[in-house]
Amino acid sequence: MRLPLIIAIWGVLNPLLVGPADCYRGLAGYDITHAIPKAARHQLEKVRIYHWKEMAALLRT
């Protein structure tokens, strides 16, 4: 299966995505499961799309 290859390539590319491309950075599933409850507690809109910067900020709080 090609998935492990994609994960390995993404692991190398992820730190290189800076500036306007940082919204394409990836997060581990473990990190996402910790950020989602924090996002839900502070959400005012019905639907909201969180990008990498916002998810990373939630993980720091």
C-alpha positions as CSV (number, residue, x, y, z in Angstrom):
1,M,0.0,0.0,0.0
2,R,1.2,3.5,-0.8
3,L,0.0,5.2,2.4
4,P,3.2,4.7,4.5
5,L,5.2,6.2,1.6
6,I,2.9,9.3,1.6
7,I,3.1,9.6,5.4
8,A,6.9,9.4,5.2
9,I,7.1,12.0,2.4
10,W,4.6,14.3,4.2
11,G,6.7,14.0,7.4
12,V,9.6,15.5,5.4
13,L,7.6,18.2,3.6
14,N,5.5,19.3,6.6
15,P,8.2,21.5,8.2
16,L,8.9,23.1,4.8
17,L,5.4,24.4,4.5
18,V,5.7,28.0,5.7
19,G,4.1,31.3,4.9
20,P,1.0,31.0,2.7
21,A,1.5,27.2,2.4
22,D,1.3,26.6,6.2
23,C,-2.4,25.9,5.9
24,Y,-1.5,22.6,4.3
25,R,0.6,21.4,7.2
26,G,-0.5,18.2,8.8
27,L,-1.3,17.3,12.3
28,A,-1.3,13.9,13.9
29,G,-4.6,12.3,14.7
30,Y,-3.7,12.4,18.4
31,D,-3.3,16.1,18.3
32,I,-6.5,16.6,16.4
33,T,-8.4,14.6,19.1
34,H,-7.1,17.0,21.7
35,A,-7.8,20.2,19.8
36,I,-11.4,19.4,18.8
37,P,-12.9,19.6,22.3
38,K,-11.1,22.9,22.9
39,A,-12.4,24.2,19.7
40,A,-16.0,23.1,20.5
41,R,-15.9,24.9,23.9
42,H,-15.1,28.3,22.3
43,Q,-17.0,28.0,19.0
44,L,-19.6,30.7,18.2
45,E,-20.4,29.7,14.6
46,K,-22.4,26.7,13.6
47,V,-19.7,25.6,11.1
48,R,-16.1,26.6,11.1
49,I,-13.0,25.3,9.3
50,Y,-9.9,25.3,11.3
51,H,-6.5,25.6,9.5
52,W,-3.2,24.4,10.9
53,K,-2.3,27.6,12.7
54,E,-5.6,27.7,14.5
55,M,-5.4,24.0,15.5
56,A,-1.8,24.4,16.6
57,A,-2.8,27.4,18.7
58,L,-5.6,25.3,20.4
59,L,-3.0,22.7,21.3
60,R,-0.8,25.3,23.0
61,T,-3.6,26.4,25.3
